[in-house]
Amino acid sequence: MAKLEIGYWAVRALGEPARLMARHSGTEWTDAAIPLNEAGKNEWFVEKKFNMGLDFPNLPYIVDGDVKLTQSTAVYRYLGRKFGLVPDAADQNRADMVEAYLVDIRSSITKLAFAADFEDKAKPEFIASLTKKLEELTKFMGDGPWIMGEKLTYLDFLAYEFIRQAKAVDYEHFKDGAMSFHAQRFRELPNLKAWFESEECTDKTYFINAPFANWPGAPPNL
């Protein structure tokens, strides 16, 4: 059977939660990362986008046997079901709500990344807003240890990655603040710990947003 393939630009943005789920699963998979350069644009827009049999051609995409999906939340939910990372049925309504909340955080990062007035206006407003959102998420979690309580779900992968991306706007400001405990626990997951410590970890090698954004979110070594 063909391996699961996850396709997205070679940045973190919307693709990284799906990649983290695949890495956590321990299954064999293909990371079809597309460089954000002229060759990569040709690969996606000319060679692949309209030639893969996708109903709604877009990135990220997954191909898993006969399953072909796009749209980021559909991708996350599919991988959650595939890898046993779904919330309990009794928690589904609250799970849907917090999923939307986390996706809103990622959307706010995109808006910030392309803001013309990044330093003077957009960044301070984003920091104030994110501080409040992290306090609300901490209250939602309660004693945890995970977003939906005792069970690790795909929502923890969204929370870890999108909050980490958002905190990168000002690492020092958010270093030990709300939700830091969740990130620390997440990074200790057995199948992810070695990845986070490796030199290949995309925290260290990938931009958060497109390199041409006003705030690209460069990795620490750039």
N, C-alpha and C positions, 0 to 999 in steps of 0.2 A: 504494500500500500504506500502511496506517495506520502512524503512527510508534509506536515503542516508548514505552510509558507505564510509569512507575515511581511507585507510590503509597505514601506513608508520612506519618506525622505530620510537622509542620514543626519537627522536632528532628533531631539527628544520629543518636544511638543506633544502631539496627540498619539504618537507611535509607541512611546516608551512603556506605558502601562501594559500594553499587549505583549511586548517583548519580555517584560519582567514576569508576567504570568507564564509564558512559555519556558523561561529559564527556571522558574520555581517548580514547574511540573516535572522536570527531569526527562521529558520526552525529547525525541529527536525532532528538530524543526529547522527550517531555512529562514535566515534573516535576510530578506531581499531588500536591504537598505539601498536607496537610490541617491547617489551624490547630488548635492545641489550645485551643479555646474552645467556647462553646456552639454557634455556627454550624458549626464544624468537626465537632463530635461529631454533630450532626444530619446533616451531609453524609455522614459515614462510616456511622454506626449505622443511620440511617433510610433514606437515599437509595441508598447504594452497596453496603454490606457483603453483603447477601443478594440483590442484584439484578444482579450482574456475571457470574454463571455460574462463580464460583470453587468448586472442589471443597471446599476448606477455607478459608472466608472469614477473612482475617486481614491484618495489615500486618506487613511490607511485601508488596506484590503487584507483579507485572508483567503487562502485557498486550502481546503482540507478535504481531500478526496473529491466528492461531488459537491461539497459545500463551497460556495463562492459568495463572500459578503464584503460590503463596504459600509461606510458610516460608522464613526468611531464607537458610539454607544452600542450598536448592534455587534460590533467586533468584541467589545469588552464582555458583553452579556454571553455571547456564544462561548468565548474562552472560559468564562466563569462556569457555565454548564459543563463544558468538556472536562474541566479539571477539578470539578467538585468544589467550586468556590462560590456557590450561590447562597444567598441568605435563606433562612428557614421560611416556610410559607407564611407563618404567622407574622413575620417581620417584613413582608414584601412591600407593603405600602410605605413604611418608613424608609425602606431601602431605596425605593424609587425616588423618594424625596431627597435623600442625601446624595444620591447619584447626580441628580439635577443640580444640587448645590455645588458639588465638586466640579462638575462640567462648567458651571458659571465661573468658578475661580479660574479655570483654564482659559475661558473666553476673555476674562478680564486681563489675563497676561497677554493675549494676542493684541487686545486694544492698546495696552500699555506699550508693547514692543514697537508699535508703529505711530505712537503719539509724537507730534511735532514738538510739543513743549515738555519733553520727558523730564528733564532735571528740575525745572522751576515749578511745574504744576502737577503733571501726571504722576510722577514718582511719589511725592509727599501724599497725594490723595490716595494712591494705591496702598501705601504703607498703612495709613490710617484705616482704610477699609479692610485690609487683610488682617490687621490686628483684631478687629471686631469679629471677623469671620472665624478666625482660629479660636477665639474665646467661645463662640457659639458651638463650634465643632467639639471642643473639649467638653462642654456641658452636655452635648448630645451623646457623646461616648460614655459619660459617667465613669464607672470603674473599669470599663472595657473588658479585656485588654485590647479588643479590636473595635472597629467602627460599629459593628452590629452586636457587640457583646463578646461572648466566649468564642464565637466562630470566626475564623479567618475567611474573608470573602473577597471577591474581585474588587469591591469598594475600597478595601485597604490598599490595593495596588494603585487605584486612582488617587486616593488620599495621599499616599506616600509621595508619588511622583509629582502631582500637580502642586502640592504644598511645598515640596522641595524646590520646584521651579519658581514658585512665587517668592519664597524666602530668599532666593538668589538675588533678588532686586537689592537687598541690603542684608547680607549674611550676618554682620555683626549685630544688627538690630534684632534679628529674629533667632539668633544662635541658640539660646536656651529658653525660648519662650514657649507659648502654648503649642501643643502637638509634637514637641520635640521628643517626648517619651514614646510616642507612637512610632516615629521614624527610627529611633534607637532599637526598639523591639523588632520592627520590620527588617532592619538590616542584619539582625541575628538569625533570621530564618535559615535553616541548614542549607538549603539549595541555593540561597542567594548570598550568603556571607562571603564565600570565596570569590564570587563574581564582583561584589562591591570592593573587595580588597585587591582585585587584579588590576593590572595596567590597562587592560582592554575595556574596563568598565566605562560605559558611555557618559557617566558623570564627569569623567576626566578627558573624554575625547570628542564629545558632540556638543555643538551649540544647543541651547534650549530652543531658540527660535531661528528663523532664517538668518544667515550671516549678514544679509543686507538690511536687516531691520534697524531702527534707531536704537533699540536695546536688543541685541542678539542673544545675550546671555552666554557669553563665551565660557568655555571650561576654564578651570583655575590656572591651567598651564599656558593659556594663550593671553 
